[in-house]
Amino acid sequence: MTGGAHDTARRIVVVGDTLLDVDVSGTSERLSPDAPVPVVDVRTDDRRAGGAGLVATMLAKDGHDVTLVTVLSDDGRGEEVRALLPGVHVVAGPSGAPTPVKTRVRVVDHALVRIDEGCATPPVPDVTPEMTGALTGADAIVVADYGRGVAAAPALRAALSAVAAHTPVVWDPHPKGAEPVPGTTVATPNAAEARTSSGLGGDGVPFATDAAAALRERWGTHAVAVTMGDRGALVASPSGSRFVPAPSVTVGDPCGAGDRLAAGVAVALAGGADVVDAVAAGVADASAYLAAGGVTALFADRGTEPVAVPGVDRDAMRLVHRVRAEGGTVVATGGCFDLLHAGHARTLSAARALGDCLVVCLNSDDSVRALKGPERPIMTQDDRVELLLALDCVDAVVVFDEHTPDEALRRFRPDVWAKGGDYDAADLPEAATLAEWGGRVVTVPFHPGRSTTRLAAALAHVG
């Protein structure tokens, strides 16, 4: 579960504009005879609550007690949005405008077009007493401003200002939206939003440092975290500027990453973390969300996702399901990977080239001890997992306790099992297991002279 590092359920209130998001996915193999445009054969038509509704959904899926304060239209699509928010307590006033709909059309992994309906900026909506009253008693509040007026409503802004004096408030701004209320704990603009709001130019960490400091002073917030995509975030707070790097992940569809980050920051603040640590938690959550497949994986359990089972990480299962749904090839490899060296990196890179994702089956600490003796592993399994995931060629890691990965393999059934070596693929012990479902076993180039044992011995002499 993305965000699952936060074990205690919190009461989180999400405030903001809610949309209907539609993802149409299919294949395209021909052009229309009417015009030189691709014809999309639709395979899936997935619908979800977007905007503040997506933030609320993420938090509810993490097990938190979530209230969504928003406005909804009384048209049929407004009712559809309500139905797409199971587990979320919705406190909604009238929007006075049609439900905004954003439809993204994708062909396999490639975005083809986005179609917006009813997305013109409406008047600032009226706010009901129930909406302002829902802010009371929250452990943290997330304002997900999508520029449609909820965060600009005077009554709601006054209530948020009052609550910010004693409750953490995370404000995710929008270029067409309202400024964060003074006293906001942390605002989380991305680099483009920070550039628009600050009027500053430049790029990278120097720009983010200047923009975060300028916006913190302008908005009167406790802190500003300028997010920089896969690089991380730059936080300006009373203690100065801090750069928070992001873990290295393979990024596909970035939709919802900013929402995931803001949600993670709010949960961490609700748990008592300081701002910098909370932003670090949010950056980690956003990276894990993207590594797991993003918004596609978040909603993959609507009747089609394989059930997570012991021994196979849920994120790995989501990855495997997504790759298979797109017609891709799942590759797996395995080993202890205790002290990563050049031989490991070359083998893993070669294995990844065999398909569309690489899942590494990693011997647990207990499994390594049983195989190699009480002095091993040198590095714990958590460190080994982190190092493997830092490699661009590794998409997921599954830890197993047995001597062999056969049971783990049976659970996610890779199409290819790759192993480095100078022997026949048929001689590999996993060959019989892969044959159960028609999988293939492939050997990739073996690089003699590189081994963990040799590297450990060399390090011992250095010490």
HELIX and SHEET records of a PDB file:
HELIX    1   1 ALA A   52  LYS A   61  1                                  10    
HELIX    2   2 GLY A   76  ALA A   83  1                                   8    
HELIX    3   3 PRO A  129  GLY A  133  1                                   5    
HELIX    4   4 VAL A  150  ALA A  152  5                                   3    
HELIX    5   5 PRO A  154  VAL A  163  1                                  10    
HELIX    6   6 ALA A  191  SER A  198  1                                   8    
HELIX    7   7 GLY A  204  TRP A  219  1                                  16    
HELIX    8   8 GLY A  229  ARG A  231  5                                   3    
HELIX    9   9 ALA A  257  ALA A  270  1                                  14    
HELIX   10  10 VAL A  275  ALA A  291  1                                  17    
HELIX   11  11 GLY A  294  LEU A  298  1                                   5    
HELIX   12  12 ARG A  314  ALA A  325  1                                  12    
HELIX   13  13 ALA A  342  ARG A  352  1                                  11    
HELIX   14  14 ASP A  365  LYS A  372  1                                   8    
HELIX   15  15 GLN A  381  LEU A  389  1                                   9    
HELIX   16  16 ASP A  406  PHE A  412  1                                   7    
HELIX   17  17 ALA A  425  ASP A  427  5                                   3    
HELIX   18  18 ALA A  431  ALA A  435  1                                   5    
HELIX   19  19 THR A  452  VAL A  462  1                                  11    
SHEET    1   A 9 VAL A  88  PRO A  94  0                                        
SHEET    2   A 9 ASP A  65  LEU A  72  1                                        
SHEET    3   A 9 ARG A  11  GLY A  16  1                                        
SHEET    4   A 9 ALA A 140  ALA A 144  1                                        
SHEET    5   A 9 VAL A 169  ASP A 172  1                                        
SHEET    6   A 9 VAL A 186  ALA A 187  1                                        
SHEET    7   A 9 ALA A 223  THR A 227  1                                        
SHEET    8   A 9 GLY A 232  SER A 237 -1                                        
SHEET    9   A 9 GLY A 240  PRO A 245 -1                                        
SHEET    1   B 4 PRO A  38  GLY A  51  0                                        
SHEET    2   B 4 THR A  18  LEU A  31 -1                                        
SHEET    3   B 4 VAL A 101  VAL A 107  1                                        
SHEET    4   B 4 HIS A 110  GLU A 117 -1                                        
SHEET    1   C 5 ALA A 396  PHE A 400  0                                        
SHEET    2   C 5 CYS A 357  ASN A 363  1                                        
SHEET    3   C 5 VAL A 330  GLY A 335  1                                        
SHEET    4   C 5 VAL A 416  GLY A 420  1                                        
SHEET    5   C 5 ARG A 440  VAL A 444  1                                        
END                                                                             
